[in-house]
Amino acid sequence: MLSNRLHAFAAIAALAAALTPRDEFLISCAEESADCAPILGAPAPETFDVRFDLAGGSSYTVHVVSAWAPPMAQRFYALALLHYFDGDGVAVGAPFYRVLRTNSSHSFVTQFGYRGVPAVDSAWISSLTVNVTAPVAPASGGNRRGTVAFGTGEITRDASRTPYCTAPECSLGFSVELFVNLADNSAKLDPMAFSPFGYVDEAEMVAVVDPIFSGYGELLDICSQPGVGASDAYCVPDGSGSWKGVNLTHLTSSGGVSYLEQGFPLLDYVAKATLLPSSV
């Protein structure tokens, strides 16, 4: 038992030692430090755009309408100001680790957001915003194709905490995970209180977002649940009785981007996310 604890402490120490000054600043922002207050407190404009340049050279732009989901738009604006999703010329940026598309007629979402730096990801997982807005503002049209929303950091069955949720399980807390709806998912996601705060134009959906690599399918965390993998069309067998998907728990707690580079070499990545000049 003592040996196991020493190994765990050594692993944590190694992760901390590998942090860059930028990583340390992002962690301090997750903890709402005074140094980061001007960024976290900067009010999001009514509308703004963020362009995502992918490592392969293509790009798409998220057009944000803050009134659709104010807490989510505010968090997204802060992350853009922080260049949270960017690479730094040495390390890659945020990976697209969950892309659920088997063909043009069977698509769900493209999900990304965690940096692949466990200490940073863990800090932001603990820094949840709360969705206190209606799941579908009239102008947003809900989780239709091309809309962008935050992934769930917390699921609750307490209806009093999510007054706009009509499903048995409701999304409540959000950190840094984002997803782009590849199809019209409003019937499934709107009742769970997932609130789109922006959208990608259809031309860029077709040219850039749809082609993001999807060969690893659903997350291993989900496919490994009893009875799920065999019944889920997005779970891709790996030939050894398991599934190809990324283990998100391992990615964010200890594995980091090196885990992805070794086991998932075909993943696409964000190279840079830029708040466009007209949005500042």
Buried (B, 14 or more C-beta within 10 A) or exposed (E): EEEEEEEEEEEEEEBEEEBEEBBEBBBBBBEEEEEBEEBBEEEBBEBBBBBBBBBEEBBBBBBBBBBBBBBBBBBBBBBBBBBBBBBEEEBBBBBBBBBBBEEEEEBBBBBBBBBBBBBBBBBBBEBBBEBBBBBBBEEBBBBBBBBBBBBBBBEBEEEEBBEBBEBEBBBBBBBBBBBBBBBBBBEEBBBBBBBBBBBBBEEBBEEBBBBBBBEBBBBBBBBBEEEBBEEBEBBBEBEEEEBBBBBBEBBBBBBBBEBBBEBBEEBBBBBBBBBEEEBE
